[in-house]
């Protein structure tokens, strides 16, 4: 057999059938389809996380005002020890009332589903908070008057009542009166009663009225259009624990002179004081004009705030933001933004609650009028978080 015939026979032997080629094609296509589908699913999920999933940032108390301890190389345990030392030193001095009168957020509405209970410590009190089967929220003293069981831990919701986890006593959410003792046919005695607290649910928050002399509420939290009616989209929330007296926070908000000293660097600069004059602060910067006024009624005040954004010290008009800040009592602030970069209106709700005499829990919740651009609200909330830590 000559070489030409041998080569021809070899090629004929290697000829692939159409069925085989088709099978390879479909297997390859199937592999690429799986890979493409997985990549697309990952891309969609990342877009959802960035653009639509509400932001949730929680910062411990040593992250606000104590960053210098971290920069000096202290361990977390040592930082906590130093912070507690400072708190004790502050407690030794004369202080205004650490639990002032007003409305204070105990928790956020999302944290209390129907027929659930929560135990909350704040304002020097122990609260049992529950949402009845009809969706209404009730706040009571946490401990059962019978033998002291914690109603907020293990208590069961029965209609508009909460049931003690120890002996099954039922307490009405509105009056606090015991309505039933399961192992007794007699009517519960009048003294079988737990204290109830005035409460309200608004702005995505569950709030309690606290008054040192026990007076009933003489004002209500503001009804903010866009939030309570659901027109604005919820973009996210943040939570900070700040070691200070509650009076310091509203006083800081009305201190308009410090804005152009401390809050001029842009977001990329970060929140460390030593970095505020660095290179990034020259690229992105802010300038502010503000005026504070005492409002009527007396428990409110207002700040008219204008923000100007700059890049390399050049003003960018589309970054101008006009806002109004309304303080209601010591624990509630509403910031309304007329326009965020021309893309929609924004509302920031700030709730401050004393969880200890010199420890404040600060919650920010941001809402944006454009539901398709939640990422704008998330960016703004992130920037607000950085400003809080300065």
HUCOR-V560921 format. One line per field, one symbol per residue. ss: DSSP state (H for helix, E for strand, L for the rest). A space follows every 50 residues. Layout:
# HUCOR-V560921
ss=???
This chain:
# HUCOR-V560921
ss=LLHHHHHHHHHHHHLLLHHHHHHHHHHHHHHHHHHHHHHHHHHHHHHHHH HLLLEEEEELHHHLLLHHHHHLLLLHHHHHHHHHHHHHHHHLLLLLLLLL LEEEEEEEHHHLLLLLEEEEEELLEEEEEEELLLLLEEEEELELLLLLLE LLLLLEEELLEEELLLLLLEEELLLLEEEELLLLLLLLLLLLELLEELEE EELLEEEEEELLLLLLLLLLLLLLLLLLLLLLEEEEEEEEEELLLHHHHH HHHHLHHHHHHHLLELHHHLLLHHHLLLHHHHHEEEEEEEEEEELLLLLE EEEEEEEEEEELLEELHHHLEEEEEEEELLLEEEEEELLLLLLLLEEEEE EEEEEELLEEEEEEEEEELLHHHHHHHHHHHHHHHHHHLL
